Amino acid sequence: MAVPDLNSSDYTVSEKARLAVLIARMAKRGLADDGTDRVDQSDLRRKFDRIQNQARKRKQQNRR
């Protein structure tokens, strides 16, 4: 889940909070799984990836 080129300081406070909520929701869905891997987390994963991409773009723009 973690992106090696991003540090915790690259995220805003809001992004950190949103990531924490998404991780908690993923964990909750994981606990609801009965071992069949039928729990779909793709929607949460897309949101998680979108936040990481925003932070990555902002970091690249700040380097210039």
C-alpha positions as CSV (number, residue, x, y, z in Angstrom):
1,M,0.0,0.0,0.0
2,A,2.8,2.4,0.8
3,V,4.5,4.2,-2.0
4,P,8.3,4.2,-1.6
5,D,8.7,7.7,-3.1
6,L,6.3,9.3,-0.7
7,N,6.9,10.1,3.0
8,S,4.3,11.0,5.6
9,S,5.3,14.6,5.3
10,D,4.3,14.6,1.6
11,Y,0.6,14.2,2.6
12,T,-1.6,17.0,3.9
13,V,-3.4,16.6,7.2
14,S,-6.6,16.0,5.4
15,E,-5.1,13.4,3.2
16,K,-3.6,11.6,6.2
17,A,-7.0,11.5,7.9
18,R,-8.8,10.3,4.7
19,L,-6.2,7.5,4.3
20,A,-6.6,6.5,7.9
21,V,-10.4,6.2,7.4
22,L,-10.0,4.2,4.2
23,I,-7.5,1.8,5.9
24,A,-10.0,1.3,8.7
25,R,-12.8,0.7,6.3
26,M,-10.7,-1.8,4.4
27,A,-9.9,-3.6,7.7
28,K,-13.5,-3.7,8.6
29,R,-14.4,-5.2,5.2
30,G,-11.6,-7.7,5.6
31,L,-13.0,-8.8,8.9
32,A,-16.4,-9.3,7.3
33,D,-14.9,-11.7,4.8
34,D,-15.7,-15.3,5.6
35,G,-12.6,-16.7,4.0
36,T,-13.9,-16.8,0.5
37,D,-12.4,-13.5,-0.7
38,R,-15.7,-12.4,-2.0
39,V,-15.5,-9.0,-0.3
40,D,-14.9,-6.3,-2.9
41,Q,-12.5,-3.5,-1.8
42,S,-11.8,-2.1,-5.2
43,D,-13.7,1.1,-4.6
44,L,-11.7,1.8,-1.5
45,R,-8.5,0.9,-3.2
46,R,-9.2,3.4,-6.1
47,K,-9.9,6.2,-3.5
48,F,-6.7,5.3,-1.7
49,D,-4.7,5.3,-5.0
50,R,-6.3,8.6,-6.0
51,I,-5.1,10.3,-2.8
52,Q,-1.6,8.9,-3.3
53,N,-1.5,10.2,-6.9
54,Q,-2.5,13.6,-5.7
55,A,0.3,13.7,-3.2
56,R,2.8,12.4,-5.7
57,K,1.8,15.1,-8.3
58,R,2.0,17.8,-5.7
59,K,5.5,16.6,-4.7
60,Q,6.7,16.6,-8.3
61,Q,5.3,20.2,-8.8
62,N,7.1,21.4,-5.7
63,R,10.4,20.1,-7.0
64,R,10.3,22.3,-10.0
